[in-house]
Amino acid sequence: MAWNEPGGGKDQDPWGGRGGDQGPPDLDEAFRQFQSRLSKIFGGGGGSGSGGQGGGGRTISASFIGFALAALAIVYGFWGVYQVDQQERGVVFRFGKAQSDLIFPGLHWNPPLIDVVEKVNVTRVNSTSHTGLMLTEDENIVDVNLTVQYIVDRPVDFIVNVKNPGVSLEQATESALRHVVGSSSMDSVITEGREALGIEVQERLQTYLNLYGTGIVVRKVNIDQSGPPRQVQEAFDDVQKAKEDEVRSVNDANAYAESVVPDARGRAQEAIEQANAYRDQVIARATGEAERFRKLLEQYSLAKGVTRDRLYIDALESVLASSSKVLIDVEGGNNMLYLPLDRLANRSAPIDPSGLDSAATRRLADEVIREIESRQSSPRSNR
């Protein structure tokens, strides 16, 4: 039975515990009591003894609450003002969720307790170093020390996607470096291939960072030091010295070859040129002799006796011009006569053997004949 039905009685009143005919609670009275307590806390006067005193307390309390709310509003407004520097970008988290729009440099306002702004420097070049012992492709151990220079290109990814970007960067650097060193030889890592090693590590490291979504862009990877471990440094230095000696010996040999080979080639070319000149000379001389013989043959066919005598005289002139001694086989005798033509020429008029003419030849022939006759008439002609 409902409490308000006829005959329900007083037992059915839900506020029965409050007294006989008492109705529902007075909300105004409850609000006044709350104001009275606030006024006591903030020094707003006594309780609600009389109507005049209660009205004054309510007026003071309302004014104070309004002032307090205005002050809180002003503080709240100033609390949300912040500035982003020129080299920074701001990332807004609204109720913990990152917003895609960045906050650019300048003075901004965001509602406190609703938005949280984290600033990220996007222009500063950060650097981190890494050192480790690596195994090369030819199964040698090298000690590599490098420095990675990077900037933050995507602030939202840098803050949200990776919990600790520095640790992720270090691990990615370790992985990229081991992969590149493991596919290279020791000589290329520690000597001429260091620059190429840094470029390859940078490319692979950037690929890893993009795959992780870190928002980091690698500017440069510098290989600060690469070499064998300290325990084998002396042995490695000996090996390097031997390689340097080998290179120096090879260079010396190449230099000697460069100096000898051109000289030999020059002498060979000189011999070839001399042979060609001699060949041309012989051919020209043979051609001239053949042409002269042909001319003589034509003259001989026209006048055989004159041409024969002329050839004989020319032969004698050429022989006598180069010799001072003559042996003559005399008819009727058995011995060869020796004629000192130099003495004969001195006793007669001076005759230049190189320039003998027909008269000189006849004069010389007469001298020879007289010398032969005198020797035949002497008793010792057998000599």
Rosetta blueprint (number, residue, H / E / L):
1 M L
2 A L
3 W L
4 N L
5 E L
6 P L
7 G L
8 G L
9 G L
10 K H
11 D H
12 Q H
13 D L
14 P L
15 W L
16 G H
17 G H
18 R H
19 G L
20 G L
21 D L
22 Q L
23 G L
24 P L
25 P L
26 D L
27 L H
28 D H
29 E H
30 A H
31 F H
32 R H
33 Q H
34 F H
35 Q H
36 S H
37 R H
38 L H
39 S H
40 K H
41 I H
42 F L
43 G L
44 G L
45 G L
46 G L
47 G L
48 S L
49 G L
50 S L
51 G H
52 G H
53 Q H
54 G H
55 G H
56 G H
57 G H
58 R H
59 T H
60 I H
61 S H
62 A H
63 S H
64 F H
65 I H
66 G H
67 F H
68 A H
69 L H
70 A H
71 A H
72 L H
73 A H
74 I H
75 V H
76 Y H
77 G H
78 F H
79 W H
80 G L
81 V E
82 Y E
83 Q E
84 V E
85 D L
86 Q L
87 Q L
88 E E
89 R E
90 G E
91 V E
92 V E
93 F E
94 R E
95 F L
96 G L
97 K E
98 A E
99 Q E
100 S E
101 D E
102 L E
103 I E
104 F L
105 P L
106 G E
107 L E
108 H E
109 W E
110 N L
111 P L
112 P L
113 L L
114 I L
115 D E
116 V E
117 V E
118 E E
119 K E
120 V E
121 N E
122 V L
123 T L
124 R L
125 V L
126 N E
127 S E
128 T E
129 S E
130 H E
131 T E
132 G E
133 L E
134 M E
135 L E
136 T L
137 E L
138 D L
139 E L
140 N L
141 I E
142 V E
143 D E
144 V E
145 N E
146 L E
147 T E
148 V E
149 Q E
150 Y E
151 I E
152 V E
153 D L
154 R L
155 P H
156 V H
157 D H
158 F H
159 I H
160 V H
161 N L
162 V L
163 K L
164 N L
165 P H
166 G H
167 V H
168 S H
169 L H
170 E H
171 Q H
172 A H
173 T H
174 E H
175 S H
176 A H
177 L H
178 R H
179 H H
180 V H
181 V H
182 G H
183 S L
184 S L
185 S L
186 M H
187 D H
188 S H
189 V H
190 I H
191 T L
192 E L
193 G L
194 R H
195 E H
196 A H
197 L H
198 G H
199 I H
200 E H
201 V H
202 Q H
203 E H
204 R H
205 L H
206 Q H
207 T H
208 Y H
209 L H
210 N H
211 L H
212 Y H
213 G L
214 T L
215 G L
216 I E
217 V E
218 V E
219 R E
220 K E
221 V E
222 N E
223 I E
224 D E
225 Q E
226 S E
227 G E
228 P L
229 P L
230 R H
231 Q H
232 V H
233 Q H
234 E H
235 A H
236 F H
237 D H
238 D H
239 V H
240 Q H
241 K H
242 A H
243 K H
244 E H
245 D H
246 E H
247 V H
248 R H
249 S H
250 V H
251 N H
252 D H
253 A H
254 N H
255 A H
256 Y H
257 A H
258 E H
259 S H
260 V H
261 V H
262 P H
263 D H
264 A H
265 R H
266 G H
267 R H
268 A H
269 Q H
270 E H
271 A H
272 I H
273 E H
274 Q H
275 A H
276 N H
277 A H
278 Y H
279 R H
280 D H
281 Q H
282 V H
283 I H
284 A H
285 R H
286 A H
287 T H
288 G H
289 E H
290 A H
291 E H
292 R H
293 F H
294 R H
295 K H
296 L H
297 L H
298 E H
299 Q H
300 Y H
301 S H
302 L H
303 A L
304 K H
305 G H
306 V H
307 T H
308 R H
309 D H
310 R H
311 L H
312 Y H
313 I H
314 D H
315 A H
316 L H
317 E H
318 S H
319 V H
320 L H
321 A H
322 S L
323 S L
324 S L
325 K E
326 V E
327 L E
328 I E
329 D E
330 V L
331 E L
332 G L
333 G L
334 N L
335 N L
336 M E
337 L E
338 Y E
339 L E
340 P E
341 L H
342 D H
343 R H
344 L H
345 A H
346 N H
347 R H
348 S L
349 A L
350 P L
351 I L
352 D L
353 P H
354 S H
355 G H
356 L L
357 D L
358 S H
359 A H
360 A H
361 T H
362 R H
363 R H
364 L H
365 A H
366 D H
367 E H
368 V H
369 I H
370 R H
371 E H
372 I H
373 E H
374 S H
375 R H
376 Q H
377 S H
378 S L
379 P L
380 R L
381 S L
382 N L
383 R L
